[in-house]
Amino acid sequence: MGQVMLLFLGVSMWLLGCRWITHSEALVIGVNYGLIGDDLPSPDKVIALYTSRSITRLRLFNPNATVLEALQGSAIEVILGTYNEELQRLSTDASYAADWVQTNVAPYASSVRFRYINAGNEVIPGKLASYVLPAMRNLDSALRAANLHVPVTTAVATQVLAVSYPPSQGAFSESAAGVMAPIAAFLQAKKSPLLVNVYPYFAYAGSPRDVRLDYALFTAQDVVVRDGSLGYTNLFDAMIDSMYAALEKSGGTDVDIVVSETGWPSGGGGVGATVENARVYNNNVVAHVAGSGGTPKRPAKATETYLFAMFNENLKPEGTERNFGLFRPDMSEVYHVVLSP
């Protein structure tokens, strides 16, 4: 999760061998399972909580054998990430990528439903960016060699954009474009999605005088942003469509977007970081992606979305970062979210 630079109304501001499932199947909401805490429940209890709340998709940021063992037989679909620190070696050493697959995917493939393999999280732009696509290619080759048909992708923050307002003008920054264009081509060729971390919270918190709270929380009753023939009543859709516009400009016309993270902090002292705002946002994002059918630019494609995160994590930096959880470490709710509308 990271802060993102968005141009809003011309002003630069901080914003922001198993069964493989296809995009065409019915939408469900996933939840990120973070482990940066020393008081979290054991993985078997966490997976039981996912199941009891009918959460059927999960994002795991890095391989964890205990979590993967707990997922066996659960029917929960999993996005499995690599460590960012592994990207350089995954990109330059095909045998290391093969070992990664044989260690972290193959032993569980008959009983864990891997949805995507996620090579790196929010490293574009940056010093690791050039390693992402070669790592994706090596992981893809290793998976195919193991007869495992799991799409490989990466996760980016919306800071890859230099322009995002209006959404139709979305374009990658100069520092990101040279990396994102070949990644878009790879994803298009493989019919795999791009994972994007989308946080309207940071838009509002970064400039509460310019970004309407109701626009960020999905509670606006009118069109807030008009972009040609398209009208936007919420910032979530506008952020996604600005990324679609950037992908189209880079040759990724047919690449789908999966929202790999979105959420709202319930505390920590940040602007708008309250339990009520978090409850409203997360309930509304679930209802929106389940019921709207998509964004104004892509109305026929429901947006696969993963809430951030399952728990408040006490080893994260102090402040809002510790307060994105739907649940406390004792597995009691911070607030109620209807996860299966």
N, C-alpha and C positions, 0 to 999 in steps of 0.2 A: 504494500500500500504506500502511495507516495503523493505528495502535493503535485498539482499539475498546473501548467501555465495555459490560461485560456484567454483569447482575445474576445472581450464581451463588449459590444457596442463601441468598438474602436478603442477600448481602454485595456491596457495590459494589467492582468490581475492574477493572483494565485487562486486556482480552483481545484478549483478542483485539484490354444485349443479350447475360449468361452464365447458366449454369444455377444456380438458387437451390436450396439444400438445405433440406429441411424437418426439423422436430424429430423426426418419426417415423422417420427413417432411423437406421441403426445407429450406436451410440455410438462415438466415437473420442476420444482425449485430445488436447488442444491444448497448446501451450507459448507463453508470452509471450516476445516478442522485444524486449528493451530495448536502448537505444543509448547509455546514460549511461556511456561508457567511451572512453578514447583508445587502447586497444590491441586493440579487437575486430576479428575477421576481416571481410573485405569481404562485403557482402550476398550476392553470388553464391555465395561459399563457405558462408555460413550457410544459404541455401536448399538447397544441395546436401546439407548436413548434415541438415537436416530431412528431406529426401527419403530419404537413406540410412538414417535411423532410423525410417522409416515414420510420421513425424509429419505428419498431414494437416490439422491446424488450427493457426492462428497468430494471436496477437493483437499488433497493431502500435499502440502508444499514440498516435502522431501520424503525419500523412502524411509520407512520405519517398520522393521520386521514385526514388532509386536502389534502395531496397528493393522498391518496387512494380514496377519494371522487372525486377528479379531474380525476382519471383514470377510473371511472365508465363509461361503455359504449364505451370506446375508442378502444377496441380490442387490446390494447398493452399488451403483455405478461410480467409478472412481477416476478423478483426474489425478495423476501421479506426477509430481514435479521432480526435477533434479535440483541439487544445490547449485546456486550460481557459481560457486567456487569450482565446480566440476566442469564448467563449460569449456574452458581452454583445452583440457585433456580430452573431453568428449569430441571436440572439434578436430583434434590433430591425431588421435589414436583410435583407429577403428576397432582394434582389439579391446580397448578399454570400454568403448560403447557396447561391444558384444558382451563383455563381462557384466556391465551394468544391467543389461537386459536379462542375462542369465541369473543374476543375483536378485533383482528387484521385481521382475515381471514373470519370467517363465515359471518359477516354482509355485506361483499363485494363480496362474492363468486358467486353470481348470475350475477354480472356485471363487475367483474375484473378477468382477466385471469391469475391466479397464476401459474407460471411455476415451481418454486422451492421455498421451504422455506430453508433459509440459517442460520444454527445455529452457529454463531460465525464467526469472520473474523480475520485470521492470529493470532490465539492464540496458535498454535502448532509450535514448543515446547514452553512451558511456564507454569506459575502457574495455568492457567485456562484450560490447555489441557485435564486434566483428566475428566473435566465436559462435554466435547463436545459430546462424544458418548451417555452417558446417557440422555443428553438433546435432542439429535436427536431421540432417542428411545421414549422418552416421548412425543415429538411433533408429531412423526409419529403415535403413539397410539391415541393421542388426535384428530388428523385429521381424522383418520379412524373412530373413535367413532362419529365424526360429519358428517360422510359420505362425506368427502372431500378428493379427491384422488390427493394429491399434493406431489411430491417427496421431501424428506428432505435430506439435505446434509450440508456440511460445506465448508468454503473457506480457503485455505492455500497459503502461499507464498512459493517460491521455496527454501527458507531457511530450509525447512524440509529435504532437501537432504544433505547428507554428500559428495556424489560423483555424479557428473553430466557430467563428460567428460571421455571418449566419451559417447554419449547418452546411448548406450547399457549397460553401467556400472552403470547407475543411481541407487542409493540406498539411503534409508532414513538414517538419522543420528541416532546415538544411543539414543539421547534424544527424537527423534520423533517416532522411529520405534515401540515402545511398544504401542503407541497411534494409529498410522496410520494403523497397521495391522488389528486390530478389526474394525476400521472404514471402511477399504477396504472390509472386509468381510460383514459388514452391507450393504454397498452400492452395492456390487455384488449381495447379496441375494435379495435386493429390486429393482435391475436393475436401480439404480440411479447413476448419475455422481458425480465426485469430482470436485469442483470448485477450480481453480488454478489461482493465480495472476501472470502474466508473463510479466516481464519488461526487454527486451533487453537493454533499455536505461541505466539501472544501471550497466550492464555488460560493456558497452562502457565507461560510465562516471567513473567507478571504475578503469579501466585499459585501457585507450585509446591507449597505445602503443602495447598492446597485442591483443585487440579485434578490428578487422577491422570495420570501420564505415559503409562500404557498406554491410558487413555481418549483422550488426544490423539493417540497414535501408531497407533490401530486395533489394538492388541494385547491389549486387555482380553478376557478369556475369559468374562465374565459381564455381565449388565445393570448398568450403573453408575447410570443415571438412569431412574426409572420415572415416566411421565407418563400417568396414567389407564391405558388398555389398552395403551399403547405403551411399549416398552422401548428404551433407547439404550445401545449398547455403544461408541459413539465420539462425540466432540464435534463432528466435522464434520457429521454428520447432524443433531445437535441444533441447531447454529447455523443450518443451512439451514431446518429446520422452524420455528424461531422466526421467521424472516423470512417463511415462508409464512403463519404465523399473523397476523403484522402486516399482510401484504398483504390477507388475507381481511377483517380488521377495517376496512380502508380501501377495500373494494369491489373489490379485485383478485383475486377468488376463482379466476379461471382463468388468472392470469399465471404462467408458468413462471419458474423461476430457473435461470440459467446461472452457474456458479462461474467468474468471469473471472480470478481469481487464487487460488491456494493454494500453500503451500510451507513449507519449513522450512530455516533457515540451517545451514550446515555449519561455521561458524566465526564469528569476530568477537567472542568473549568473552561473549555472552549466555548466560543460563541455558538449559541443554539444547541449546545450539547446537553440535552435534558432527556429524562426517561420518556416524557410524553412525545417529544419530537422523534425520538428513536422508534417508539412504538408506532407512531403514525407513518413514518417513512417506510419501515420494513413491512408493515401490513399493506400499505398502498403499493409498494413495488411488487409484492407477491400478487395482489389482485390485478395489477396492471398488466404484468407480463403473461399472466394466465388468461386474462380476459380480453385484451385489446387486439390480439393477433399480430402485433408488431409495432414498428415505429411509423411515423408519417411517410418516410422514404421507402420503407420495406413493410408495408401493411400486411402482406400475406405470410410473413415469416415471423413466427413467435420467437421472442428473444430468450434463449436459454440463459438462466441467471443463477448465480451463486451468492448467497448472502455472506457477509463477513461480520461476525464469525460465530462459531458455536459457543465459545466461552470468553469471558474476560480473562486476560492472561497477565499475570502479575509481574512477569519478568520483562515485559515490554517497557519502553520509556514512559516515565510518569506523564500523566495528563490523559488526553483523549485516547491515545493508543491503547491504553489498558481497559477501555470501556466500550468496545464494539460488540461485546458478546450478547447473545440472546439468553444465555444461561450463566449462572454463577458456578464456580468450581464445585459447589455441593449439589449441582444439577437442578437447583431451583431456578425458576424463570426470573430474569430481570424485568421482563414485561411479556405479555402474551402476544404471540404472532400466530396467525392462522396460516399454517404452512401448506395445507392441502385444500385450496378453495374449490 
